[in-house]
Amino acid sequence: MNSADALLKTLISNGLEVVFANPGTSEMHLVAAIDHHPEIRPVLGLFEGVVTGAADGYARMTGKAAANLLHLGPGLGNGFANIHNARKARTPMLNIVGDHATYHLKYDAPLTSDLDGLAKASSNWVGRSTSPDDLSSTGSEAWFQAHKFPGQIATMLVPADCAWGETENIGPVVQGSSPLKVSDQEIEEAFVALSSSDNALLFIGGDFLDEESVSLAGQIASVAKCRLATDTFVKRHRRGRGITKIEPIPYFAEMAEEYLKGIDTIVFIGTKPPVSFFAYPGKKSYLSPEQAKLIELCSPFQDGKYALKALNEMFKGSKIDPQLIPNETIEMPSTGTLSPENIGPLFAGLLPEETIVCDEAATSGFFVTPHAWNAKPLDWLALTGGSIGQGLPLATGAAIGAPDRPVVCLHGDGGAMYTVQSLWTQARESLNVTNIIFSNRSYAILKVELDRVGALGTGERAASMFSLDDPAISWPSLAQSLGVSGYKTTTVEEFKKALSDSIASEGPSLIEVMV
């Protein structure tokens, strides 16, 4: 049996269903093996950052890894940014990276690189196959490592001759790991701290923002009279009418510092104390109030849901109705010129129930996304690692992972150009994704940051480094060239019709919003 076939048989027996791929010569036997296994859905991305970002979206919705098929060091390097985002989200991901045949490496061919070094820099675990006979067992170990709670990046390196050789070895089926339990003593400490404070904050993140966890947090807060908060950018967050509101802390450090001002106790579940995204002259990096008592009840690697349940029992919160976002009708504007301020109510009011929102709208999103708290119940996926170019592929993978749910991507125009090839994959796979591109024709967030870091020199040459206006990008034309329906909107009426039509139709679409 071909060892590439043996590897896929191994991974399929462990639960693999989707392979996102941008392969090259070293992976041809793996590509051929996919053809022998109709259980696997192969999805082609025209850039490796699309592949890795899509795998992240898929895993966030399914809870398990897809496999990414990548070509040598340059292929892995091209996918690095969205591997970084997935690593920060603690998403399960399995990278299968082809390498030169073992005997060919010594010749230092043009595509030879420090593949092991690249893999170690981007992954939580790296394994290298050394023969056809160990390829499948390496695959089993990689699958196990990817699914260590809550999820991590596992990368296996596959020399070409290890994939084309013959073997009879099939790797074992492995069991996923369970999160570590929080001790009774730790729960008691958190209970006492929250009970004895009039200005406490329960800070929840990671994998513990699903509907059940959010409800438990709401019950606790109703009894303990504490505030609720989460990280600025989250892996997956249940939001909408009838759901307890857990606010992300503001992006800008000084705003986050003000948001946390006066808090004397913070209990963390599934996340770490917040820090500023960047250092700024004269501004704090560590954002928790200096006088506050910080209690890590549950790390991201522990069972946060168990901790919430146990804490709720101590507060007897199950007997209390939590504070919920009221089920109110959203008042949508009917006419006028589009702006980030009036797009928000339209966006929230038109989204169907169970929409998946993938958010990478850096500046326009500040005005739009707050309205989503009043939308029908939905899941919110955000830019966890801060590396732009995640939104379009994230939406692509989410649509494959949850094919019965509508997906909407909110994206700035600058970041969208990083992985615009995602649109082609959406069209090829006939995915129900509505891509909303906020076209301010600039890297607007960098205009803000230029002032915030205190940089000198804000003349025309500096400003030109943030401008996308010369030449201007025609997003509808670009979308259509990649097989995606495109709309340009400048008024409330145009946007309302475009969004309604897009959600109601099958297949992907793109709406350019001129702001």
MIVO-72510 format. One record per residue (C-alpha): z, x, y; residue in three letters. Coordinates in steps of 0.001 Angstrom, whole numbers, plus 524288, in hexadecimal, padded with zeros to 5 digits. Layout:
N
ZXYALA ...
This chain:
515
800008000080000MET 7FCD28048F80DB2ASN 8095F80873814BFSER 80572800DA820FDALA 804C77F4A18188EASP 811F27F7EF812BCALA 817C17F91482062LEU 812B47EBC582495LEU 817667E584817E7LYS 824C47EB3981ABFTHR 8252D7E65C828BELEU 820117D8D882510ILE 82AC17D76981ACFSER 834857DA928259CASN 82F1A7D02182EBEGLY 823F47D64C83679LEU 81A3A7CC1A83B53GLU 8133E7D1E784732VAL 80D337DF1E84A42VAL 809C67E2318584FPHE 7FFF77ED3685838ALA 7F8037F6D985FE6ASN 7F4457FFF6854CEPRO 7EC3E80C55853CFGLY 7E68E8150B84947THR 7F3A38193484398SER 7F74880AFB840F8GLU 7EAC28066E83A61MET 7F0CD8052E82CE3HIS 7FB9B7FCF2832A4LEU 7F16D7F46E83969VAL 7EA227F2DE82C89ALA 7F6D67EF2A825D2ALA 7F8ED7E40882F80ILE 7EC1D7DE6B82A9CASP 7F1EC7DDA881CF4HIS 7FDB97D5AD82166HIS 7FA657C88182785PRO 808FC7C5E682952GLU 8088D7CEF883506ILE 803177CABF8421FARG 7FC6A7D648848D5PRO 7FC137D5A1857B4VAL 7F3C67DF4785F59LEU 7F8387E44B86C90GLY 7EEC87EC0787502LEU 7F99D7F4DD879F7PHE 805CA7F98B872FEGLU 80EAC7F42787DADGLY 809597E6AC87A44VAL 80C8C7E92386BF1VAL 81A9D7ED6086E29THR 81D4D7E30787884GLY 817F67D84A86FC9ALA 820847DCE58648DALA 82C387DBD786DABASP 828D67CDBE8714FGLY 8268E7CA2186327TYR 833AC7CFAF85EDEALA 83B227C937869F9ARG 836527BBFE86528MET 8372A7BE2C8566ETHR 842947C78485533GLY 83AE47D0EF84CA7LYS 831AA7DC3E84E6EALA 823177DC7584E6DALA 81C937E95384AF3ALA 8153D7F1138553BASN 80A017F9518501BLEU 807E88049C85998LEU 7FF5A810B5859DBHIS 805F581E0985A28LEU 80DD28231D865A4GLY 804FB81E1287098PRO 805568105B86ABCGLY 8141D81079869DCLEU 814B78161F8778EGLY 80C2080B4287CDFASN 815718014F8770AGLY 821AA8082787C0BPHE 824977FFA988804ALA 825A97F3038806DASN 82CC77F9BE8754CILE 836917FD9587FD0HIS 837C17EF6488439ASN 839B57EAEC87631ALA 843DE7F587873DFARG 84B967F0F987FC2LYS 84AB47E30487AADALA 84F327E7B186D3CARG 843757E14E86715THR 8400E7E43E858E9PRO 833437EBE0858AEMET 82C3C7F3A584E22LEU 822427FDB585281ASN 818FB8032C84836ILE 812A780F1084E58VAL 807CD8163A84768GLY 8078982508847A8ASP 7FDCC82F4284376HIS 7FD8183247834FDALA 8085C83BCC83163THR 7FEDC846D882E9ATYR 7F75C8447483B35HIS 802B8845E284499LEU 80278854C584460LYS 7F501854F084AAATYR 7FA1684EF38575DASP 7EEE5845298589FALA 7ECD783ED586604PRO 7F5818330086334LEU 800B783B2185DCBTHR 80D3E839CB8659DSER 81BEF83A358640EASP 81BDB82D0485D56LEU 8298F82E93857FDASP 82EA1831998659CGLY 827C5825D586B81LEU 82D1981D14860CCALA 83B028220586287LYS 83A4181FC187129ALA 8361D8119286F7FSER 83D3980D4F86330SER 84AC080B0585D98ASN 8463380FBD8503FTRP 83AC38183984BE0VAL 8360881A8683DFFGLY 82A9E822CA83971ARG 8237C820BE82CA4SER 820B582D5182536THR 818DB82822819A8SER 8125C81BB081490PRO 81E0C819AA80B9CASP 8281D8189F81694ASP 8200E8106782011LEU 825158034381B42SER 8334C8076A81AC2SER 831D980C92828A4THR 82CA47FF1E82C3CGLY 838777F8568263FSER 841A48012F82DBDGLU 83A067FEF083A56ALA 83AF47F02C8387FTRP 849937F14D83624PHE 84B807F9CC84224GLN 843827F0BA84AD9ALA 84C417E55A8470EHIS 859647EBEB848EELYS 860AF7E22285174PHE 85CC17DE8285BC8PRO 84FD87E5B6859EDGLY 84A717F33085C81GLN 83E007FB2F85D03ILE 83A2F8012084FF4ALA 82E6580A1984F75THR 8284980F4084307MET 81E6781A5384398LEU 8139D8199B8397FVAL 80ACE8256C83710PRO 7FD51820948332CALA 7FDD98269B82593ASP 80ACD81FD1822F8CYS 803D7812E48256EALA 7F7768155B81D92TRP 7FDE381B4781180GLY 800DE8140F804D2GLU 80E7780F70800F4THR 81592805B77F865GLU 821928055B80118ASN 825677F8DB80839ILE 830BB7F978811B2GLY 83CB67F0C780FE7PRO 83FF67E42D816DEVAL 84AD27E75D82066VAL 855657DEDA82639GLN 857887DDEC834CAGLY 8645D7E22583AC7SER 86E997D8E284026SER 875417DACE84D47PRO 882E67E06E84D70LEU 88E117D6EA84F81LYS 896E27D76D85B55VAL 8A54F7D9018581ESER 8AF757CE6D85A93ASP 8B6AB7D7E28636EGLN 8AA9E7D9A786C0EGLU 8A8AA7CAFF86D09ILE 8B7027C9318709AGLU 8B5D97D38A87B3EGLU 8A9F67CCAC88128ALA 8B0CB7BF7688074PHE 8BCD87C4858878FVAL 8B48D7CB4A891E8ALA 8AC6C7BF33894D2LEU 8B85D7B654894A6SER 8C0077BEA089E43SER 8B5267C0238A857SER 8B0847B6FB8B2FFASP 8A4527BF3F8B573ASN 89F257C2A58A807ALA 891397C41C8A35CLEU 88C047C26C89591LEU 880077CB41894E9PHE 8770B7C8318896DILE 86A567CEB888575GLY 862417D3E187A4AGLY 85FE77CA6A86F20ASP 86A467C0D587389PHE 8630B7B84E87D46LEU 85DCD7AE708737DASP 861587A01E87535GLU 86D6D7A07E86C7FGLU 872D97ACBC872FASER 870287A7908809AVAL 8770679AC687D1DSER 882F17A20D877FCLEU 883737AA248847AALA 882E179DA888C7DGLY 88E4E797DA88523GLN 896547A434886E9ILE 8933C7A4B289575ALA 897137966C89738SER 8A4B87994F89212VAL 8A6B17A73D896C4ALA 8A0DD7A4098A439LYS 899327B0AD8A3CECYS 88B737B3998A86DARG 880127B65E89F59LEU 875A57C0CC8A12EALA 86B967C8AA899BBTHR 862D17D47689BB1ASP 857ED7D42F8A5B6THR 84D847D4FE89B1FPHE 8503B7CEE288DF2VAL 84A6E7CF1E88053LYS 84A3C7C05F87E80ARG 851F37B65688624HIS 853177A7B3883ECARG 852137A0A689105ARG 84F7C7934C896E5GLY 85517785B889924ARG 860EC7822D89104GLY 863E77907D88E0DILE 86EF8798AC89394THR 86A377A18989E66LYS 86C987B00B89C6CILE 867007B70C8A833GLU 860C87C4878A776PRO 866E87CD978B15BILE 85DEE7D1188BCBEPRO 854237DC2F8BB66TYR 857907E37A8C7DDPHE 864067EB5C8C69DALA 86A3C7E70C8D367GLU 867A17D8C48D001MET 86D7C7DAB58C273ALA 879437E1668C884GLU 87B2A7D5D38D19AGLU 8795D7CC638C626TYR 884607D3358BEBELEU 88D2E7D4C08CA96LYS 89AF07CF988C86FGLY 899FC7CF818B9A2ILE 8A65C7D5738B3E2ASP 8A36B7D3EC8A549THR 8968A7D52089DEBILE 8955A7D28388F5EVAL 8889D7D78E88979PHE 882037D1AF87D8EILE 875877D7E787864GLY 872EE7E06188434THR 878027EB7388CB8LYS 87D3F7EC0489AB0PRO 8720C7EA878A475PRO 86C837F6148ABE0VAL 862957F7738B6BBSER 854917F8D48B20APHE 852F7804D88BA89PHE 85B3A80DCF8C2C1ALA 85AC380B818D167TYR 8604C814098DC23PRO 86DCC80F2E8DFDDGLY 86DEE8041D8D5E3LYS 87594802398C94ELYS 86FD1804678BBDBSER 87AD97FE0B8B41ATYR 87BAE7EFDF8B86ALEU 8883F7EA638B2A2SER 893157E9198BCDCPRO 89BAB7F5348BC9CGLU 8A8287ED538BB27GLN 8A2F17E4978B056ALA 8A83F7E5358A288LYS 89CB67E73689947LEU 89DE07E28D88B37ILE 893217E4CB88140GLU 8962B7D9CE877E4LEU 8898A7DB648707ACYS 87F497E632870F8SER 870C67E31586F0EPRO 872837E754860E0PHE 87D887DDE985DD5GLN 87DB57CF6385AD4ASP 87E077C94486844GLY 87CC27BB6C86331LYS 888D87BD3285AC8TYR 88FF97C28D866ADALA 88BF67B6D286EECLEU 8900E7AD398644FLYS 89D357B3D88626DALA 89FB97B48D87104LEU 89BCD7A65A8728FASN 8A55B7A254867F9GLU 8B05A7A94C86EF3MET 8ACF67A21C87B85PHE 8AAEE79556873F9LYS 89E337947A87B79GLY 8978178BFA8714CSER 89F927808B87672LYS 89A287829188427ILE 88CD277EE388967ASP 8869E78B4B88EAAPRO 8809778BCD89C1AGLN 87228788D7899F5LEU 86643789408A2A5ILE 8641577AED8A64CPRO 85833773D88A0F3ASN 851D1771138ADF4GLU 843B976E928B1BBTHR 83D84779E88B8EAILE 8377A776738C5E9GLU 82A3077CEB8C63AMET 8223677ED88D2ACPRO 8158A777298D2E1SER 80D9777E908DD05THR 80D4178B338E4A4GLY 809E0799848E3C3THR 80F857A0AC8D81ALEU 81B1D7A9B28D9E9SER 8253B7AF518D096PRO 82F007A59B8D62DGLU 8273C799478D2E7ASN 821A479E448C615ILE 82F4C79E488C042GLY 8314D78F6E8BFE8PRO 8235478D758BB08LEU 8252C7976F8B058PHE 8322B791D58ABCFALA 82DD3783B18ACD1GLY 821517853D8A4FALEU 8264778D92899BDLEU 82729785F788D00PRO 833647867A884C1GLU 834C07928E87C09GLU 82BE979B0688457THR 82D6E7A9A78825EILE 82D2A7B0B088F81VAL 82A107BF3F88FE0CYS 82E2B7C43589D2BASP 828DD7D0328A402GLU 8279A7CADB8B1B2ALA 82F327D5378B903ALA 82ED07D0988C731THR 8290F7C2E08C69DSER 832327BFC68BB7CGLY 83DEB7C0F08C490PHE 839BA7B4028CA85PHE 833B57AD6A8BEB3VAL 83CC97AFB58B34DTHR 8495B7A99F8B8E5PRO 842C279C588B818HIS 8412779DE68A96AALA 84F8A79AAB8A78FTRP 84BAD78C958AA26ASN 8401578CA48A0DCALA 84022786568938BLYS 846CD78EF58893DPRO 83F6B79B9F88711LEU 840BC7A9D2882D6ASP 83FC37B4BC88CD3TRP 83B1E7C277888F4LEU 83C4F7CD2789336ALA 838C47DB3889647LEU 844367E19588F6CTHR 840AC7EFCF8914CGLY 83AC67EED789EDEGLY 82DDD7F52D89ADESER 823217EC8A8A072ILE 8179F7E7C889894GLY 820057E05E88EE9GLN 81DC37D22E892B9GLY 80FF17CFA588DB1LEU 811D97D61088053PRO 81F7A7D03187F1ALEU 8198A7C2B1880F2ALA 80EE37C5FC87722THR 818B67C98386CA0GLY 821A67BE1186FD7ALA 816427B4A586DFAALA 813727BA7086090ILE 821CB7B9D785CDAGLY 8236F7ABB986171ALA 815DE7A59986042PRO 81AA07979786244ASP 8209E79A4A86F99ARG 819DC79BF287CC7PRO 81B187A970882DBVAL 81A9E7AC3D8916FVAL 81A177B9F9896ECCYS 81E5C7BCCB8A4F1LEU 818B87C9AC8A981HIS 816807D1D68B58DGLY 8088F7D6768B770ASP 80BDF7E4F88B76BGLY 8135E7E49A8AAA8GLY 809527DBC58A432ALA 7FEC17E6188A5DAMET 806707EF3289CF1TYR 803B77E6E2890F4THR 7F9017DD8F89556VAL 7F2947DFB788800GLN 7FCA67D5ED882ECSER 7F3F17CB00887F3LEU 7E9457CEF087E6FTRP 7F2E37CE4887314THR 7F7A07C0FA877ACGLN 7E9987BC18877A3ALA 7E6607C23F86A87ARG 7F2697BC008644DGLU 7F0CC7AEE386B8BSER 7FEC37AF6987095LEU 804AD7A4BF8790CASN 808E07AD7B8843EVAL 8085F7AA2A892ADTHR 8086C7B6A989AB1ASN 80CA57B4EA8A8DFILE 809137C0BB8B123ILE 80F7E7C1D38BE82PHE 804F97C88F8C660SER 80B107CEFC8D23DASN 801857DA4B8D03DARG 80C037E4918D076SER 8172F7EAE58C947TYR 81FFA7E2CF8D203ALA 82CB67E7168CBD0ILE 829A27F5308CF7FLEU 828037F1718DDBCLYS 836097ECBE8DD10VAL 83AB97F8B38D5BDGLU 83473801FE8DF7FLEU 83E047FD578E9BAASP 849797FC1A8E074ARG 8491C80A4D8DC23VAL 8488E80EBD8EA49GLY 83B81815B38E8C9ALA 8357381AB18F550LEU 8275C817D68F87FGLY 8225F80A098F7B3THR 814E680C358FD60GLY 807AF807FA8F87EGLU 8067D8126D8EE06ARG 813AA80ED78E802ALA 81087800518E8E5ALA 8037C802738E215SER 80AAF806DA8D5CAMET 80FC87F8FD8D40DPHE 803807F1798D7C6SER 7FA8A7EA968CE0BLEU 7F1FC7E4B38D8ADASP 7E6CE7EE738D914ASP 7E0007EA4B8D0D2PRO 7E6887DD348CE7BALA 7E7957D8D18C04AILE 7E1707CBBD8BCE3SER 7EAAA7C71A8B24FTRP 7E2E47BAFD8AE3FPRO 7D69F7C34A8AC8ASER 7DE287CDA88A51DLEU 7E44D7C36989C4AALA 7D7517BCE389980GLN 7D11A7C9F5895E5SER 7DBD47CB5288B8ALEU 7D9D27BDA78860BGLY 7E4C47B6D488D7AVAL 7E3337AB1389689SER 7E6217AF058A488GLY 7EAB07A75E8B07BTYR 7ECDF7AB958BE89LYS 7F7047A3A28C5E5THR 7FAB37A3CF8D437THR 80057796138D5F8THR 80ADA78DE18CF8EVAL 8009A7845B8CAB5GLU 7F86B78F0F8C45BGLU 80404795628BDA7PHE 80965788858B8BALYS 7FC55784EC8B285LYS 7F9EC7927D8ACFBALA 8075E793558A6A1LEU 8069E785818A11FSER 7F8F0787AA89BBEASP 7FC7A794E28960ESER 808807900B88EE2ILE 8012178447889AEALA 7F57B78C22884B8SER 7F472794B9878B1GLU 7F2C77A355879D8GLY 7F6A37ACBD884AEPRO 7F4977AB5989336SER 7F7BD7B2D389F95LEU 7FBD07AD618ACC4ILE 7FAE17B65C8B871GLU 804B17B2978C2E6VAL 8016C7B7E18D050MET 80E447BB488D6F2VAL 
